[in-house]
Amino acid sequence: MRAIAVSEYGATPAPTHLPRPEPGPGEILVKMIAAGLNPVDWKIADGMLKDALEARFPLILGQDGAGVVEAVGEGVTRLRHGEQVYGMFRDVERGIGSYAEYALASEDGPVTRMPAGMIYTQAAAVPTACGTAMAMVDEADLDTGQTVLIVGATGGVGQALVQLAALTGAKVIATARDDMTGTIRRLGADETVDHSQGDLNDQVLRLHGDGIDAILDVASDTQGAERLAQLLRPGGTYISTTWSVNPDAMEAQGHRGVNHVGAPSAELLDRLSDLIDAGKLRVMIEREVPLEAAGDALADNRAGGARGKTVIRI
């Protein structure tokens, strides 16, 4: 089968041909139609997570994807041959990923049926970005009348955060440059601030002089997070996907600091599916590329500036 893989950490992702995997007990084999690109894909390829993950090489890249169940292993009852499914397919220890013509997933893992009306490229863009956003909003426990700042709002996770936070009834402030302000406001942001136009804290305090209730941050480093945390009212919450907050220091200041750890599941995907079906959650596809161009797409994502999701057509 065709796939995009690395031969070792730090190697350039390249097209290759590998044997098709076979499903073991409790597993499904999926013929992949599309894969979603996420920053964690190139981070794994670069070896940034090698201390936490033991990989088998050649390592097929990719986590998110969508396709059709080709075969099922012994004991599988929830999903059947021929069903359209989407979810997460990465198994670094076995060298398996979603940038391939076929991928494996555990039946009890984060994979579920695609809802009617969802196309493969849209489904492939959902799992990591929207799942992370939903978990962060759940963790923040936002409510009507609260004010939340979303940092890194123009990428895949950020755009989902804007929409999901707005659904809670909270007032949403989002970071966005001028050329993305209209898009972010259409997704549900009440106000926008632009780090290229001056200090974010000053901009937020001009809008809300008494501070804000929560910060959902997918971009800041430790120094940036410490500065932004000064915006929080007493009892405020700061959730970071870049592990840039010090929970103990935040608690000492009367706040709650959380370094987000993902816990993907089929149930979470089903919740997202319901919102997409209801028209309450949109996924913006910035570009689609063929499988053979995945390496270049990863390099572009590494350079930053994403304005939506990149999807790989398989």
FIMI-329057 format. One record per residue (C-alpha): chain; x, y, z. Coordinates in Angstrom, 3 decimals. Example, Ala and Ser with C-alpha at 12.3 -4.5 7.8 and 13.67 -1.06 7.14 Angstrom:
<recs>
> chain	c1	c2	c3
> A	12.300	-4.500	7.800
> A	13.670	-1.060	7.140
</recs>
This chain:
<recs>
> chain	c1	c2	c3
> A	0.000	0.000	0.000
> A	1.040	3.625	-0.533
> A	1.975	5.580	2.578
> A	3.931	8.569	3.866
> A	6.523	7.509	6.415
> A	9.845	8.344	8.037
> A	12.716	5.863	8.307
> A	13.974	7.426	11.543
> A	13.374	10.484	13.705
> A	14.375	13.619	11.838
> A	14.125	11.994	8.404
> A	12.133	13.706	5.665
> A	8.611	12.246	5.331
> A	8.529	10.439	2.006
> A	6.192	8.293	-0.116
> A	6.786	4.573	0.329
> A	5.136	1.208	-0.242
> A	4.455	-1.010	2.756
> A	2.467	-4.204	3.412
> A	-1.191	-3.759	4.207
> A	-1.820	-4.360	7.926
> A	-4.294	-6.991	9.019
> A	-6.781	-6.488	11.864
> A	-6.233	-8.439	15.036
> A	-8.871	-9.267	17.640
> A	-10.962	-6.184	18.465
> A	-9.546	-4.181	15.544
> A	-10.925	-2.799	12.304
> A	-9.053	-2.288	9.035
> A	-10.093	0.935	7.293
> A	-9.520	1.842	3.661
> A	-8.551	5.478	4.113
> A	-10.120	8.120	1.890
> A	-8.740	11.233	3.606
> A	-6.384	12.115	6.455
> A	-6.266	15.266	8.556
> A	-2.924	16.997	9.142
> A	-2.066	18.109	12.674
> A	1.083	19.745	14.109
> A	1.662	16.666	16.262
> A	2.324	14.735	13.040
> A	5.504	16.644	12.201
> A	6.467	16.867	15.867
> A	6.500	13.069	16.039
> A	8.437	12.851	12.760
> A	11.014	15.336	14.069
> A	11.506	13.291	17.229
> A	10.147	15.980	19.542
> A	8.125	13.354	21.447
> A	10.620	10.489	21.290
> A	11.114	10.462	25.057
> A	7.421	9.774	25.518
> A	6.773	7.517	22.515
> A	8.572	4.352	21.481
> A	8.236	4.182	17.704
> A	8.637	1.413	15.178
> A	10.212	2.332	11.854
> A	9.353	2.846	9.120
> A	6.770	4.990	10.895
> A	3.650	5.954	8.952
> A	2.627	9.465	9.916
> A	-0.817	10.822	10.670
> A	-3.423	10.475	13.377
> A	-6.775	11.653	12.001
> A	-8.603	10.108	9.086
> A	-11.810	8.915	7.496
> A	-12.656	5.969	5.292
> A	-14.563	2.712	4.904
> A	-14.295	-0.403	7.054
> A	-12.538	-2.969	4.862
> A	-12.311	-5.835	7.354
> A	-12.932	-6.548	11.038
> A	-11.030	-8.684	13.514
> A	-12.356	-11.338	15.816
> A	-14.822	-10.091	18.399
> A	-15.700	-6.797	16.666
> A	-19.408	-6.006	17.034
> A	-19.792	-2.208	17.112
> A	-18.585	-1.505	13.555
> A	-19.196	-3.503	10.390
> A	-17.672	-4.051	6.966
> A	-18.612	-1.265	4.542
> A	-19.466	1.369	7.167
> A	-18.104	4.890	6.787
> A	-16.023	5.797	9.819
> A	-13.729	8.540	11.080
> A	-11.452	9.017	14.030
> A	-7.855	8.464	15.164
> A	-5.624	5.770	13.698
> A	-2.129	6.388	15.081
> A	-0.214	3.555	16.738
> A	3.400	4.724	16.930
> A	4.623	1.540	18.614
> A	3.454	-0.485	15.590
> A	4.463	2.112	12.984
> A	0.840	2.696	11.959
> A	-0.734	6.021	10.985
> A	-3.443	7.567	8.834
> A	-1.251	8.781	5.941
> A	-1.747	5.485	4.134
> A	-4.186	3.602	1.967
> A	-5.089	1.392	4.933
> A	-4.980	1.890	8.689
> A	-5.992	0.009	11.809
> A	-8.053	1.148	14.766
> A	-9.300	-0.488	17.926
> A	-13.061	-0.920	17.953
> A	-13.215	0.554	21.460
> A	-10.906	3.445	20.567
> A	-11.625	6.944	19.230
> A	-13.331	5.912	15.992
> A	-17.012	6.076	15.122
> A	-19.489	6.139	12.259
> A	-19.622	9.209	10.057
> A	-22.955	11.001	10.307
> A	-25.142	11.311	7.246
> A	-24.169	14.288	5.131
> A	-20.555	14.451	6.318
> A	-17.989	14.090	3.536
> A	-14.657	12.314	4.038
> A	-12.448	15.391	3.822
> A	-14.540	17.187	6.434
> A	-14.605	14.157	8.725
> A	-10.825	13.737	8.523
> A	-10.339	17.309	9.747
> A	-12.456	16.885	12.869
> A	-10.995	14.442	15.444
> A	-7.899	16.076	16.947
> A	-8.702	19.762	16.420
> A	-12.379	19.712	17.355
> A	-11.935	17.012	19.992
> A	-9.231	19.050	21.723
> A	-11.399	22.154	21.591
> A	-14.445	20.419	23.037
> A	-12.411	18.907	25.879
> A	-10.913	22.318	26.705
> A	-14.323	24.002	26.773
> A	-15.666	21.203	28.975
> A	-12.682	21.606	31.297
> A	-13.158	25.375	31.511
> A	-16.817	24.919	32.510
> A	-17.796	28.150	30.751
> A	-21.195	29.683	31.367
> A	-23.410	32.523	30.219
> A	-22.123	35.904	31.311
> A	-18.486	34.872	31.537
> A	-15.760	36.272	29.295
> A	-13.133	34.026	27.707
> A	-10.013	34.853	25.694
> A	-8.990	32.354	23.005
> A	-5.320	32.597	22.060
> A	-4.381	31.045	18.707
> A	-7.913	31.361	17.382
> A	-7.197	31.172	13.649
> A	-5.878	27.581	13.486
> A	-7.904	24.382	13.462
> A	-8.227	24.020	17.245
> A	-8.716	27.757	17.713
> A	-11.571	28.019	15.234
> A	-13.357	25.145	16.938
> A	-12.747	26.763	20.335
> A	-14.393	30.001	19.172
> A	-17.523	28.165	18.061
> A	-17.808	25.834	21.042
> A	-17.133	28.583	23.574
> A	-19.781	30.772	21.942
> A	-22.306	27.932	22.257
> A	-21.934	28.059	26.061
> A	-23.231	31.625	26.104
> A	-19.895	33.102	27.163
> A	-18.572	36.302	25.580
> A	-15.672	35.313	23.318
> A	-12.560	37.411	22.674
> A	-10.305	35.848	20.037
> A	-6.841	36.632	18.741
> A	-6.832	37.299	15.002
> A	-5.004	39.454	12.500
> A	-7.018	41.918	10.422
> A	-7.381	39.557	7.439
> A	-8.989	36.878	9.661
> A	-11.143	39.124	11.854
> A	-14.257	38.728	9.723
> A	-13.944	34.961	9.608
> A	-13.418	34.627	13.349
> A	-16.349	36.907	14.117
> A	-18.588	34.856	11.812
> A	-17.592	31.765	13.783
> A	-18.882	33.363	16.978
> A	-16.271	35.727	18.426
> A	-17.756	38.874	19.965
> A	-14.459	40.759	19.928
> A	-10.986	40.289	18.463
> A	-7.509	41.407	19.469
> A	-4.351	41.333	17.352
> A	-0.909	40.659	18.831
> A	0.689	42.384	15.844
> A	-1.040	45.624	16.854
> A	0.381	45.875	20.358
> A	0.327	44.207	23.745
> A	-2.556	41.740	24.091
> A	-3.111	42.533	27.757
> A	-3.536	46.236	26.991
> A	-6.000	45.463	24.191
> A	-8.080	43.130	26.355
> A	-8.139	45.537	29.311
> A	-9.362	48.330	27.051
> A	-12.363	46.111	26.318
> A	-12.762	44.619	29.807
> A	-11.117	46.780	32.433
> A	-11.972	44.421	35.284
> A	-10.429	41.382	33.596
> A	-11.778	38.119	32.211
> A	-12.877	34.739	33.535
> A	-10.965	32.242	31.412
> A	-8.161	31.845	28.876
> A	-8.018	28.955	26.402
> A	-4.548	29.027	24.882
> A	-3.125	26.882	22.071
> A	-0.162	29.093	21.241
> A	1.672	30.828	24.107
> A	4.986	29.850	25.648
> A	5.582	30.006	29.411
> A	6.534	33.682	29.433
> A	3.524	34.627	27.341
> A	1.179	32.614	29.525
> A	2.478	34.233	32.698
> A	1.776	37.643	31.191
> A	-1.717	36.746	29.967
> A	-2.650	35.189	33.322
> A	-2.595	38.699	34.770
> A	-5.874	39.285	32.935
> A	-7.771	36.742	35.028
> A	-10.265	37.779	37.646
> A	-10.082	35.992	41.020
> A	-11.013	32.356	40.528
> A	-10.225	32.467	36.807
> A	-9.185	29.486	34.705
> A	-6.240	29.152	32.295
> A	-6.034	26.072	30.056
> A	-2.990	25.531	27.859
> A	-2.307	22.902	25.188
> A	1.371	23.907	25.062
> A	1.914	23.078	28.748
> A	2.845	26.658	29.500
> A	1.101	27.181	32.826
> A	2.307	26.344	36.330
> A	-0.747	24.964	38.156
> A	0.791	25.447	41.605
> A	1.709	29.073	40.906
> A	-1.754	29.685	39.463
> A	-3.409	28.207	42.558
> A	-1.303	30.456	44.784
> A	-2.695	33.428	42.839
> A	-6.289	32.245	43.319
> A	-6.662	30.790	39.808
> A	-6.945	27.366	38.230
> A	-4.217	26.432	35.762
> A	-4.499	23.319	33.564
> A	-2.032	21.845	31.091
> A	-4.408	20.010	28.807
> A	-4.022	16.261	28.262
> A	-6.195	14.808	25.527
> A	-8.472	11.837	26.187
> A	-10.090	11.113	22.800
> A	-13.025	8.730	22.603
> A	-15.791	7.583	20.300
> A	-18.289	9.312	22.609
> A	-16.518	12.652	22.141
> A	-16.589	12.189	18.359
> A	-20.308	11.415	18.510
> A	-20.916	14.709	20.351
> A	-18.998	16.562	17.656
> A	-20.942	14.764	14.939
> A	-24.220	15.902	16.475
> A	-23.065	19.537	16.471
> A	-21.851	19.333	12.883
> A	-25.137	17.728	11.785
> A	-27.044	20.526	13.544
> A	-24.980	23.196	11.775
> A	-23.518	24.422	15.066
> A	-19.898	23.496	14.320
> A	-18.094	24.203	11.062
> A	-14.690	22.950	10.007
> A	-12.775	25.217	7.656
> A	-10.592	23.351	5.183
> A	-7.745	25.633	4.161
> A	-6.277	23.272	1.568
> A	-6.432	19.733	0.213
> A	-3.369	17.922	-1.098
> A	-2.728	14.471	-2.576
> A	-0.961	11.855	-0.465
> A	2.298	12.319	-2.340
> A	2.400	16.013	-1.330
> A	1.937	15.333	2.402
> A	5.613	15.962	3.147
> A	5.460	19.467	1.680
> A	2.204	20.134	3.549
> A	3.854	19.117	6.825
> A	6.723	21.515	6.145
> A	4.263	24.332	5.475
> A	2.416	23.586	8.711
> A	5.678	23.559	10.631
> A	6.351	27.086	9.312
> A	3.140	28.307	11.005
> A	0.338	30.628	9.951
> A	-2.402	28.026	9.458
> A	-5.824	29.496	8.641
> A	-7.762	26.267	8.870
> A	-7.191	22.555	8.362
> A	-5.080	20.818	5.752
> A	-6.528	17.545	4.507
> A	-4.678	14.842	2.610
> A	-6.602	13.029	-0.129
> A	-5.698	9.348	-0.256
</recs>
